Amino acid sequence: KQFSKITRPLLVVMGEQDEHAHLPIKEIQKLFDSHTKSKHYKSILIPGATHSFEGKEKEVVYAIISWVKTI
């Protein structure tokens, strides 16, 4: 409900192997994707990353920089 109210640019970055996810991560991504109202929205799954993104920091930085260049 609250997520759908966000209209500012929004990037959602999730680890593909998030150990705290209560649903399969691709389902969570689909929920975010289907409820966004942001015109500058993107969701990204970092392959092999856990919730903390440990060891995948470069991939996260690359994803953020790539997205920022689009807004």
C-alpha positions in Angstrom: 0.0 0.0 0.0 2.7 2.5 1.0 5.0 1.4 -1.8 2.5 2.4 -4.4 2.5 5.9 -3.1 6.2 6.5 -4.0 6.4 8.6 -7.1 10.0 9.7 -6.8 12.8 7.9 -8.7 13.2 4.5 -7.2 15.7 1.7 -7.5 15.1 -1.7 -5.8 18.2 -3.9 -5.5 17.8 -7.4 -4.2 20.1 -10.3 -3.8 19.0 -13.4 -5.8 19.9 -15.6 -2.8 18.4 -13.3 -0.1 18.1 -15.6 3.0 15.5 -13.3 4.6 13.0 -13.3 1.8 9.6 -14.6 2.8 8.7 -15.5 -0.9 10.9 -16.5 -3.8 12.8 -13.4 -4.7 11.5 -13.3 -8.3 8.0 -13.2 -6.9 9.0 -10.3 -4.6 10.5 -8.5 -7.6 7.2 -9.0 -9.6 5.2 -7.5 -6.7 7.4 -4.4 -6.6 7.3 -4.1 -10.4 3.5 -4.4 -10.5 2.9 -1.9 -7.7 5.2 1.0 -8.6 3.9 4.4 -9.6 7.4 5.8 -10.1 8.2 7.0 -13.6 11.9 6.3 -13.0 11.7 2.9 -11.4 13.9 -0.1 -11.8 14.3 -3.4 -9.9 17.5 -5.4 -10.1 18.4 -8.8 -8.9 22.1 -9.3 -8.1 23.0 -12.9 -9.1 24.3 -15.0 -6.3 24.0 -12.2 -3.7 22.6 -12.7 -0.3 20.7 -10.1 1.8 24.0 -8.4 2.8 25.4 -8.4 -0.8 28.7 -9.5 0.8 31.2 -10.2 -2.0 28.9 -8.6 -4.6 29.5 -5.0 -3.7 31.0 -4.1 -7.1 27.8 -5.5 -8.8 25.6 -3.3 -6.5 27.7 -0.2 -7.2 27.5 -0.8 -11.0 23.8 -1.3 -10.8 23.3 1.9 -8.9 25.5 4.0 -11.1 23.9 2.5 -14.3 20.4 3.4 -12.9 21.4 6.9 -11.8 22.7 7.7 -15.3 19.1 7.0 -16.6 17.3 9.6 -14.4 
